[in-house]
Amino acid sequence: MNPLKRLFKQTFIYGLATVLPRVLSFFLLPLYTSVFENAAGYGQYINIYAWIAIFNVFLAYGMETAFFRFYHKQEEKERVISTSLVSLLCSSLLFLMVALLVKEDLANLTNINIDYIKFTTYILVLDALVIIPFALLRAKEKPMKYAVLKTINVAVNLGFNIFFLLLLPQLAQQGEGFFKSIYQEGWEIQYIFISNIIASGITLLLLLPTYFKTSYAFSFSIWKNMLKYAGPVMLAGVAFTINEVFDKILLTELLPPDIAETEVGKYGACYKLALFMTLFGTAFRMGVEPFFFSHANSEKPQKTYAQITNYFVILGSVILLTVVVFINPLGKLFIRNAAYWEALQVVPIILLASFCLGIYHNLSVWYKVTDQTKFGAYISSIGALITLIINLAFIDKIGYMASALATLAAYGSMMLMSYYFGRKYYPVPYNMRKIIFYLSISLVFSALSFYAFNRNLIAGGLLLLLFLMLVYKMEGDKLKAIFLQRES
């Protein structure tokens, strides 16, 4: 099969695995913005999950990417699997014990209510224990099973959220004995945690066969080399997470206390509308990352990598323009509470930032296949520094707009730095004229639709149609050659 066709096929399935669960979870946005009517409660939820995202990186400590590298690099694959499983199992259990012992200190550090610390600890540990089982499914190219399990996880989470936040209060009010006894008024955030724990626990149960079927043979030498590879990846992950979520924490800390959680709630809700670009970038990365490693030793892999990036930019440009054109109906569809709508102005900025991040992930192939992951740590650390500087300097002046602009500046800088260093250490023949052309047209049309035509749906729709016709005219034959080619 044409390697690009195979890649796009796997990316499509990984896309379903990523998009479908998050589409299901996307329905939580109107639910949460209805439950938290004044946005302050939703802002508290956003702040807690920002900290969860940061701790997730530390509990994974780069082992997922290290697993991919060593699984394809080592002949003794079973040793790589068992070593990775043992490493994450031991570190997760150690974290569980320590976190529960120092929960008061964690509450003070994160500004999270101590009653929530237990919940967040269980969520973090359960999520850490499925990292390698899920990575193994990707390494063995089993995207369908991966997709089913991811969908089950979010479907269960969604179902219990609906039960606890919508159905249980109604059943309790009707005087039903059992439901009235388990209902706790004001427990919205606790019920969100409980739903998450149930979903993560079921997912771990479904993946337990990976632990039981593995022939355990821990290799200290492999583990040491994996940690050496994973260390910079973890630092890069921390920096990425700072770029992604730390702005919500800074907004909570730097804005006046009487409006901080409300502003974070508005920003966090509208930020999620950029999820369409994030989903595309994540799905593409999950399909392309194993592909990069498995084709690193093939003949002239750089040419294939260049083609992949070209198509990523084309598809990403279409998504960027489409979301900007339909931003008002999307906002009203998924955010039912008008109190949140004033933050819709950040959506185009966050969309473009997510697009830059996706391009960065494609460009980052050079330091992953050459085992120079330290560059990933350097680049993402500079991005995190940009995020912190802009947020600290401007949040008190322009509020959450500073956070949106900081995200764009960070990811845009990272994209440019990766391209610059990649040309020096692992030259890939990117078609920069084509990349700049599509990106520029998409940006101009998006700006016209959002600002010049003031989000007018008809004007924006015409611009989108014109762009799609342009893409079809220039790329239609090449795309047909990839997707309609018969399999040998």
Salt bridges, closest charged atoms under 4 A:
GLU64 OE2 - ARG138 NH1 3.05
GLU76 OE2 - ARG79 NE 3.58
GLU141 OE2 - ARG6 NH2 2.69
ASP247 OD1 - LYS248 NZ 3.47
GLU263 OE2 - LYS266 NZ 3.36
GLU289 OE1 - ARG138 NH2 3.39
GLU289 OE2 - LYS368 NZ 3.07
GLU342 OE2 - LYS266 NZ 3.38
ASP371 OD1 - ARG69 NE 2.66
ASP371 OD2 - LYS73 NZ 3.36
ASP396 OD1 - LYS397 NZ 3.72
GLU475 OE2 - LYS434 NZ 3.18
